[in-house]
Amino acid sequence: MAQMRSATKLRQILADPDKIAVCPGVHDGLTARVALHVGFDALYMTGAGTAASRLGQPDLGLTTVDDMATNAGMIAGLDRNVPVIADADTGFGGPLMVARTTEKYILQGVAGFHIEDQVTTKRCGHLMGKELVDTATYVARIRAAAATRERMGSDIVIIARTDSLQSLGYDESVARLRAAIAAGADVAFLEGMRTKEQMAQVVKDLAPTPCFLNMVGGGVTPLVTSTEAKELGYKIVIWPLVGMTSVYLGMRELCRELKATGEVKERYTDDGKIDGGVRDCFEMCGLTACSEFDKKMGGTSFTSGA
Ligand SMILES: C[C@](O)(C(=O)O)[C@H](CC(=O)O)C(=O)O
């Protein structure tokens, strides 16, 4: 049976008045596997986490389109039933480059992606000193993405992000989002909101276009629960740093333990099993499914178990 495209699935969530896509941020195969295992309807591939995990660098526009598209595609391929929304930063250049970016994201099986109006040497939306391109340049990026979607017969969800709140204020940001919607964006993302009033207002001002909410721990936007986000009218809420923060804290804890004591003690579940040991991690990544597939296909690598 043909599988429904992940973008179509994401569109169904957007169209369902009872639903909101709650997306943990993931940045690699393992963080994506954990999020899938816990059971989310959609995932978010964070650019910040991709820069940190693949390059060991902060979110300053250092990743290339191939860093991002390859990472997004690997994550999207782990479970094609779960749509992946991926960060596409500025689209990585002018209209021609944005078209290439869009094509790559579509071919990688990404369900939705966001493009913003920062200059190419962008930075995290929650840092100070962001610089913007003008509205015409921004709209050309969105138009190029929409034209590429059309040319490829794709229904990938285009999310227009604006970073203009910081320097140009609310009214100009809403005007930019309206212009992006007119150019073919499906979803609006006002980055760096500072008050709950703004968070409520933008949903009303842009209705019926669905809105996207970014919950960054330690960022400038007040954090609300996913239930509150839904009550405010948001259709997608991302928690982009879930993967990056947990790897950072977990890695730091175990490194400190090893440095201080010369060993890392086993962790146990409540029922006394080793937690997070080698077998657990491999199972998380599909060990049993791999060995069963091999056997079913007539392979012999796992006849004596694994
Ligand atoms: C959403 C975001 O684009 C990301 O890369 O995950 C970042 C998150 C971050 O750097 O804190 C952003 O908000 O710019």
The ligand as an SDF file (V2000), in Angstrom:
LIG
                    3D

 14 13  0  0  0  0  0  0  0  0999 V2000
   14.5340   27.2470   16.3060 C   0  0  0  0  0  0  0  0  0  0  0  0
   15.9690   27.4700   15.9770 C   0  0  0  0  0  0  0  0  0  0  0  0
   16.0610   28.0630   14.6960 O   0  0  0  0  0  0  0  0  0  0  0  0
   16.7460   26.1640   15.9180 C   0  0  0  0  0  0  0  0  0  0  0  0
   17.7880   26.1760   15.2550 O   0  0  0  0  0  0  0  0  0  0  0  0
   16.3640   25.1990   16.5580 O   0  0  0  0  0  0  0  0  0  0  0  0
   16.6960   28.3670   16.9830 C   0  0  0  0  0  0  0  0  0  0  0  0
   16.7250   27.8120   18.3600 C   0  0  0  0  0  0  0  0  0  0  0  0
   17.8610   28.3610   19.1780 C   0  0  0  0  0  0  0  0  0  0  0  0
   18.9570   28.6100   18.6480 O   0  0  0  0  0  0  0  0  0  0  0  0
   17.6820   28.5280   20.3780 O   0  0  0  0  0  0  0  0  0  0  0  0
   16.1340   29.7620   16.9370 C   0  0  0  0  0  0  0  0  0  0  0  0
   15.1500   30.0490   17.6180 O   0  0  0  0  0  0  0  0  0  0  0  0
   16.7230   30.5800   16.2080 O   0  0  0  0  0  0  0  0  0  0  0  0
  1  2  1  0
  2  3  1  0
  2  4  1  0
  2  7  1  0
  4  5  2  0
  4  6  1  0
  7  8  1  0
  7 12  1  0
  8  9  1  0
  9 10  2  0
  9 11  1  0
 12 13  2  0
 12 14  1  0
M  END
$$$$
